[in-house]
Every structure is written in structure tokens, then in C-alpha cells.
Amino acid sequence: MQTDAAIKALTEEIDYTGMLPSIPGAADVRTEIDKMVQNVSLGLSDVDTAYDAFITASNNALAAA
């Protein structure tokens, strides 16, 4: 019996998958995480400033949703 490579890969890695929250604003929070990491990695911001901006933007996104 021949096995589809995609199905084989999926079944082997299924324990490593997870679900993203489906609450309003969750996608915005993930975007803000990306911005925070990029800003610090590129030297555009220090960690504390980037984190504070992330918290503010995420809270605003969740409140608006």
C-alpha cells in the first residue's frame, strides 16, 4: 500500500501542532509580537520600550475587538 507523503508527514508531526486562539484581536496580538521582536532584533528599539509598545498595542487591539 502506497502512503501519501503529506499525510505521512502530518501524522508524524501531529503532536507538535497547536491551535491559535480564535478570539477577536488574537491576530493583532501575534502581529504585535512580530513587530516587537523585529524592532529589538534590528536595533530599532530597546527591549523595555518595545515591550511597552507591544503591551499597549495588544491591549488596545483586544479592547477594540
SEKE-606915 format. One record per residue: residue in three letters; y, z, x of N, C-alpha, C, CB in turn. Coordinates in steps of 0.001 Angstrom, whole numbers, plus 500000, padded with zeros to 6 digits. Glycine has a CB too. Layout:
N
ALAYZXYZXYZXYZX...
// end
This chain:
65
MET498817500000500846500000500000500000501246500000500892499998501229499037GLN502163499108500597503389498986501385504464499904500795503883497507501419THR505219500601501677506258501528501230507629500954501552506083502916501888ASP508528501034500595509911500603500798510555501530501828510716500611499449ALA511185500955502853511783501750503933512885502672503424512342500832505013ALA513665502215502456514749503043501925514197504255501181515647502217500993ILE513154504060500404512555505179499669511901506151500647511514504666498637LYS511263505625501675510654506483502689511715507340503373509899505637503730ALA512823506727503767513903507467504420514491508519503485515002506506504888LEU514675508157502217515233509096501244514325510303501064515456508404499898THR513048510066500897512143511192500664512019512083501890510770510687500258GLU512142511497503090512056512307504302513302513173504504511849511409505513GLU514443512732504002515708513434504231516235514184503003516745512451504688ILE515480514209501923515978514785500665516366516262500804514921514639499575ASP515703516992501692516033518414501867517391518629502519514968519092502697TYR517961517582503109519238517697503806520409517210502958519190516919505101THR520143516842501732521215516347500871521792517485500048520704515226499951GLY522967517251499524523610518241498670524457517537497633524465519216499498MET525043518312496772525897517744495734527334518148495992525446518202494328LEU528222517228495745529637517553495801530038518108494445530500516307496184PRO530912519099494425531312519669493144531981518622492258532253520851493361SER531697518694490994532279517735490062533400518383489244531195517171489129ILE534142519270489886535268519883489194536537519090489503535431521372489607PRO537446519032488561538692518302488809539432518869490023539597518354487568GLY539847517993490907540576518393492103539708518516493340541256519684491858ALA538379518514493178537488518677494325537642517538495330536042518761493856ALA537827516327494851538006515179495753539296515329496554538024513851494954ASP540331515845495916541598516075496623541434517115497721542688516521495642VAL540643518141497458540406519172498466539681518564499665539586520348497871ARG538677517718499414537975517062500523538928516184501331536802516217499992THR539847515507500641540846514692501340541737515563502210541700513902500337GLU542128516705501698542973517627502465542237518199503675543456518767501570ILE540934518417503552540143518869504703540194517803505791538664519167504290ASP540001516545505399540068515441506368541428515395507057539787514099505673LYS542495515526506274543847515494506846544035516622507849544908515594505736MET543569517814507485543724518973508349543017518746509680543179520229507663VAL541777518311509630541002518089510852541638516995511704539549517716510509GLN542057515910511077542683514819511824543990515253512473542934513631510907ASN544823515965511745546108516402512295545929517312513513546916517127511223VAL544959518199513454544715519084514592544072518297515733543813520276514177SER543104517466515414542398516685516447543327515743517197541270515884515818LEU544273515162516491545198514216517104546412514898517733545658513215516074GLY546478516203517618547586516938518199548872516817517412547816516476519583LEU548765516399516152549950516265515315550400517596514731549685515286514201SER549493518581514768549797519885514187548958520937514887549535519897512655ASP549471522162514913548647523253515418547730523735514293549532524421515961VAL546739524514514637545721524933513673546322525709512506544667525780514363ASP547172526679512795547725527517511731548565526717510750548559528629512324THR549391525823511259550237525004510386549389524063509543551252524200511214ALA548392523444510166547512522523509436546732523268508356546538521819510406TYR546268524461508678545517525243507702546405525661506532544906526479508367ASP547596526112506824548522526495505756548837525311504845549818527056506351ALA549046524132505435549314522928504643548102522572503787549684521744505562PHE546906522722504357545670522462503616545548523387502405544451522633504534ILE545772524668502619545663525643501523546665525329500417545889527078502049THR547900525074500792548938524777499803548597523518499012550300524613500489ALA548251522448499711547952521181499034546714521306498161547757520056500058SER545708522016498640544467522186497859544718523015496616543373522847498712ASN545448524102496756545767524929495588546575524128494553546556526189496021ASN547521523333495031548305522512494112547422521488493403549436521803494863ALA546506520865494133545611519872493532544714520510492481544756519196494611LEU544192521677492789543302522356491825544076522847490617542579523538492491ALA545310523296490817546120523779489694546529522635488776547365524507490208ALA546764521459489351547216520308488576546064519647487813547882519290489494ALA544855519886488256543687519213487643543325519802486305542485519295488562
// end
